[in-house]
Amino acid sequence: MNVTIPATKADWQALAETLIPCLESRAFIDGAFVDATSGETFATVNPATGETLAYVASCDAADAELAVSCARAAHARGEWARLAPGRRKQTLLKLAELMEAHQHELALLDTLDMGKPISSSLGDINGAIGCLRYTAEGIDKVYGEVAPTGEDSLGLVLREPLGVVAAIVPWNFPLMMTAWKIAPALAAGNSVILKPSEKSPLSALRLASLAREAGIPRGVFQVLPGFGHTVGKDLALSMQVDCLAFTGSTAVGKQLMQYAGQSNLKRVYLECGGKSPNIVFADCKNLGQVARHAAAAIFHNQGEVCIAGSRLLVENAIRKEFVDKVVEAAKTMQPGDPLDPQSFMGAMVDEAQYRRVLDYIEQGREEGARLRSGGQVLEGPGLFIPPTIFDGVTPAMAISREEIFGPVLAVFGFDSEEEAVAMANDSDYGLAAGLWSQDIDRIMRVARRLQSGQVFVNNWAGPDMTVPFGGVKQSGNGRDKSLHALTEYTELKTVWMSLAP
Ligand code: NAD
């Protein structure tokens, strides 16, 4: 599809000026945009400028109840749930096409709402479109089973939709995290209620209008903007929701499991936080290039990335030389205007996140880590933090254990493979790990021993839609992407038939 993408900062600013006055800010329930039942709204603010973009419907228990009953009714009507998978595929492919036609607008909404650079947002939207296409194409290729029985029986294992899925997502990749949840849940025939983050609701609402245009029936896809402790919790406690598909912090993930236990034992799929180790062995090739990857692994998206390579473990034989190169690479990754296509980093999402990251930087200093780069507050109205690197970090320090979710890198040294593995696994989290070496035996040994949902060898975050994404330990229990995500949103049903001889 030929879509003209704005090329310069001025082009994006012009587009923003035309877009902002017409933003959709109401909830999307049963196929229509409506105000919250209470009439309440909340402001969504551009963190790069402080400008209020819109006042968005603040949904609560009444809206959750309404949306859940509409979702259940849609599921019972079956116009989506019982549709042949190949027909659902056509509708989802149509949605992907519409998203592609509006990609610049969707990207701009995410950039304005949460401060990420426009070039990153465009990449995210392409990722979301790719996810929708991959999943849609998969749905009519997932088969049930015929059990190995004697001649007097036929045992069928059918895959059915779960029913109503509530997808609760974060703000750091607003539309891409949304796609990772809603694409497989919808493809499998479920009715989906999306609760976007209160910090980034705008692209989800635009997506709702595209979903309607694509032909997704009313009640099958709904969007409830609002806060976690109100509408998020109401959905999680609902007796009529069959599954929570969550991406967000470990603390909230733990709460959702409790809500499921307090209500109807709904399934809870969690994609939570991380503190990912990136291990560099002295035998790796081209240290300069690896250093640039190591810097991008933490500074991409302002460090607001679940799989950020926030712990850099470097073999002591090359540590001094390597860290110097990472510091050099970081100089080229300074934050800038998110609307400038040349900016590598943008603004932190809001004042609370900004303060939280600065507090961790202060703590790192106080605990005796050596500041090699960044750390200072930048002048200006926006919430910008430069790439910050601490060397000489020890495992007891807060900056080595806690997820900062900002552009702060903690560097450690190690002397042996054994020590590197032990340090890497010394974490409550297990989302991702990186490994740089030329020794294939070592690569396989270490990859197997790392407690992590995914291991990147001589790359960071390279994988595409074909492989699952998710964590172990307190990084969660779910898997996004790949056909494994699709089957998570189906229920197995056994049909056992007795056959006459
Ligand atoms: P968060 O946990 O604060 O919020 C996530 C979502 O949960 C939001 O929509 C929020 O409104 C909602 N929520 C909050 N409290 C709730 C409650 N009591 N009941 C129901 N819903 C509630 O996380 P965040 O700050 O939006 O995002 C950052 C976190 O997300 C980081 O920890 C990051 O690592 C994680 N994350 C993980 C992945 C992954 O795939 N593993 C991907 C992206 C982000």
Residues whose N, C-alpha, C, O or C-beta is under 5 A from the ligand:
A	BS01	NAD	I168 V169 P170 W171 K195 P196 S197 E198 G226 F227 G228 H229 G232 K233 A236 T247 G248 S249 T250 V252 Q255 E271 C272 G273 G274 C306 S475
